[in-house]
Every structure is written in C-alpha cells, then in structure tokens.
C-alpha cells in the first residue's frame, strides 16, 4: 500500500523515500495512480478460485521474470537439481524448498554488535547479511527474492482507489486489461544479466538501481556498506536487475495489510506451522500490527514444538532473532487472530492476524490463480471461519514448548533489554515501547505463578526510570508514533532532562512521576528548550511525518494505560533505587572523580557517562559482562584532548592515560551495564 495503509504498521514503523528523486512522490516515480489497498473482504468462500490474469497474455514488455517453473514441480530438470538448502532429487516442491531455504539461513551477529540476525546465500554463491527492513517488508522481500531467483510465478493482488484490481508480480504491474497506469515496462527498461557470461569474475552493477530507496524513512544498509540504501543491496543480490527494481516498488506499495489479505495468504492450522510462514499481529482495523517470519520449527519431546522467528522493525533494522519464548508470546496473543475484541469493538479474529502461508500462483483454467499446494489442503482454514481462526492461540499455548520458569523469565528480561536498547537509539519508537510493555505483562504472569511475586515487586526489581520516561503511547492518538527519525543524541537529552526533573523534586522533598516523552500541547518544546539550555540545540530534531500519519494534527499524544506500578508508588514502596553508584555525580570532565586501585560496584545508566581523574597516569581498565551492555573507554590528557580510545566487543576495555589526565566510561549506543574500574 502506498503512502497510506502501509505506513500504518506499528511494530514495523515505516520510511521516507527516494533520496535521489528530489521531491518526486511514489506515484510519479513508478507511474502509479495513488495508493493500493487490500482487496475487499471475502464472502462465504475464500479466494482460492478467484481468477487473476490470463496466462496467455503478452507481457513481454512488462514482465519482471519469466515463470519457467511451477511451485508444484518435483520431476523437472530444474526441480531435481541441488539447491541452496536441498540435495539433488530431493522430491520437494518449490514451496517446500522455500521453507528449507528460510530454515537454512545462517545465524550471525548483527551489524549493531548487539543482536543476532541471518545471512543470505544466493544461487551465485554470494553471501549477504540480512538487509535492514521493517517487519512486513522482510516477509515480502524473502518471498519475492526466492520467486525471482527460481523463476516461479508470483503475484500480489490489490485494488486502487477506484476499486480496480491491480496485480503486482512476475508479469509486472497489470490489470486484467493490460499494464496498470504508466507503471514500469520492466522487460524493456531494465537489464537481466542472468544469461550473460562473465558475472563470475565481474558482477554487473546497475547505477540507477543502486540509487533507489524504499519509501517511508531511512533505508540505509550499514551492514552492506556505508551510506548505501536498499537499492544497492538488491543490486548485489540479483543478476536480474528487473527483480531489484520490482522489489523496491513492491515494498513501496505493499505492507502488512496485503499480507493479511486472504487474496495473498491463507490461514493455516497451528499444528502445520513451518519455516517460511508469516505470523501477523493485528489489533486495529486501520492496519496497525507486527509481522514475523517463521525461521525454525524444532520438534520437542512429547510432540511439542519450539519456534524461532525473524522480525524487522521500524526504524528499519536487520532481521532479529526471536527466541522460542519470545515467539510463543506472539503466537498465543489475542492480537494473532485470537478470541475477544479490541477497544474499538472489533473481533481480533476478523482483523486478519495469525499464522499465514503465502498463496502460490498456479495456472488454473488458463488464469493465474493464487491458491495453495495440494498437500496443504488439510492445513487450510477458510478466512471466514472465525471460530477456527480464534482457536489457534489456545492451540499454540498447548503446542509450543514449556520452558522452565527461570529460563522464561530470563528471556523476557532480554526482550525488555532489547526494547530499551532500540529506544536508546530511537526514543520516539512506539513499537519498542509496546514490545517492552508486552514483555512486562508476561513477566508479571510468570513471576506470579512461578515465583509468587506481585506486580509491585516485579516493578521494584526490574523497572527503570526510562520505562516511565518512554511510556507506551496509543498509536492512533499519538503523532510521536509516526516519527521514525529520532536519534540516540535525543535520547540522551530526554533522559538528562528527566534526571534533572527528578533531582529538582528530590531537592524539594517530593516525588513526581517523570514526564512521558510525547507530543504535548506545545509539541516537544519541553525537550527542545532543554537541549538549547545544554548548548545542544542542533542535536534536537523537529518532528517529521516519516510514515503516513492520520494523527498528524494531534496536539497532545495519549499515554496508554498499563498495569505497571506508578512511579512514585514504586519509590515509596521500597523499589529499586535510581540507577547510580557511589562515585556519582561524575557525568562530565569538570566533576571527574579521582581514583586509584580497583573500584567496584560502578554503573553506567541510561543517558549516563562516568569520568575519573588519573593523577599518576598509566593504564586504566574496566571489566564488565559485554553481553549485558557494550561499554567503551576513552582517555584524555590534562587539556581535555582525547588521546586513546578502546571500543572492542570484549568484556574488558583499557586505555593509556597521561599524567593528570582523565578517562570517560560510556555505553555504546545507549548501552548500560555494571562494571569495575582498575586504575594505577
């Protein structure tokens, strides 16, 4: 969906477009006529027999690739060949091979040094790190990529603002009567080097494709190279450059609502889940939701399963590994098409959420038809069978493995830490705020049933001030949720302002709840003014509509009501004290603390840095557990000039400090952690 539905994903926030296209909008760039939307809801029947385009149509000018193979092929020469994740003569259909390919993607460290992501291997033996995408884009990207590589029929069905059916797929962008609007004639406009010799020694590059960007926000691909967008990634991925251009266009115009559309995917029973399936969370009809790709399904003793998934997010990131515990929390959620209603009175089962499988395009009676593999007949649930759809979360509760409560608690705390890490880089992110609170809700449950802890006790032990500063917002009532370009520097300013607010209250002998970072009646003046008072006005970026925002004219955002303990009740109830240590305040060179020997029980907190004087000079070292937060160390001479820095990914950092110098301990990208310092 263009500039509309697609930009309404919450857990997958969206992006800005066409960095090299000046002020050209999507429709001008691609020759389209406005946004594309999901097809109308089905009647009593599902969409499995609805005709698409005639197979016998001249698409030689518009086609992106030729559909030489069929999804059900097992005996053709191409189907019998060994591939990326299957041996020769595997007997697998191409749809099964798609699942095998997803399952085979190697787990590797993410570019941010914090998460685990996947690495793609291409049919040309190139390896590429996961691209940085939002969540629905990740699912679409993987399906389009595989289909293009193996020349399989593919199309996504949509409608334009006039109700006209539009098909985006291997034949290009078409309607039943021909090419849609002035959409690209891919076959004559772009190159396909698949059959061109020489690529083994010199990979063909398409300068125009490399300059393409996905709309809706920053689409940088730092894991590939500095200062390149998604077009450059696709140029490295495809010999058929037409597929690269088509992928950019498809991600511009399609989103989670198209994945939820029964014209493009279908519901499957819980027991049939396999790699390559897509899980969609939806909690409002307007399109808000989260999309995850099933990566691995491991059979456990007793017939239960353990599932790991890949999820993108917004601002765009590499696909992140979601553990079995994290994945289960998504599968059993009412948002995944479960029972009950949302606050608007809509049944979750009717919003399109739940476990989905991509339809396969087949030639049925001379028409391309989006249906399913014959082997999936028993797994299919009619999209209007709301009783069966709503029953799936309860079945997943039974089906997915029950890990020990201690492990479940540890993984939930890691989810909370992951959300905080994301917020330290993008403090406006409503998706990360929601993820954190969702994990806390589950933490309350396991802590109550397995450890006898109340919500107040859990919050006292695990809540941090930033959880209140970056409180959850109601998406459709909060313009902050459309702002994907907030920064780590802004997080630092927000947290410093919050700490100043708390210090003032403490000096007056009172307690005040931290001001939630959100748009107020005066917008964000509270924080922009504070940034200016610090001499950091340039670090504060103005609000921007980074995704289509129906709530753009909201003055004051709406803070969501959660079950957490009120901040002042937490403090008066003897909860965890503010993150601090005995050396505070030492947040700047001017108030650096003199140290010698080993100093224990030190902390880097949110928006924090610690400074120490080293009178004699020599080697200063910090020790910490890197997995809990990446800390770095820098050395400065007596004049304040930086002379050394240590920024590894180990459990220690050390620098050499001149006599009379200082050292600065800080968290990478907002990381926080406990540490000890060893000085001469």
Secondary structure by P-SEA (a helix, b strand, c coil): cccccccccccccccccccccccccccccccccccccccccccccccccccccccccccccccccccccccccccccccccccccccccccccaaaaaaaaaaaccccccccccccbbbbbcccccccccccccaaaaaaaaaaaaaaaaccbbbbbbccccbbbbbbcccccccccccccccccccccccccccccccccccccccccccccccccccccccccccccaaaaaaaccccaaaaaaaaaaaaccccccccccccbbbbccccccccbbbbbbccccccbbbbbbcbbbbcccccbbbbbbbbcccccccccccaaaaaaaaaccccccccccccccccccccccbbbbbbbcccccccccccccccccccccccaaaaaaaaaaaaaaccccccaaaaaaaaaaaaaaaaaaaaaccccaaaaaaaaaaaaaaaaaaaacccccaaaaaaccccaaaaaacccccccccccccccccaaaaaaaaaaaaaaaaaaaaacccccccccccccccaaaaaaaaaaacccccccccccccccccccccbbbbbbcccccaaaaaaacccccccccccccccccbbbbbccccccccccccbbbbbbbccccbbbbbcccccbbbbbbbbcccccccccccccccbbbbbbccccbbbbbbccbbbbbbbbbcc
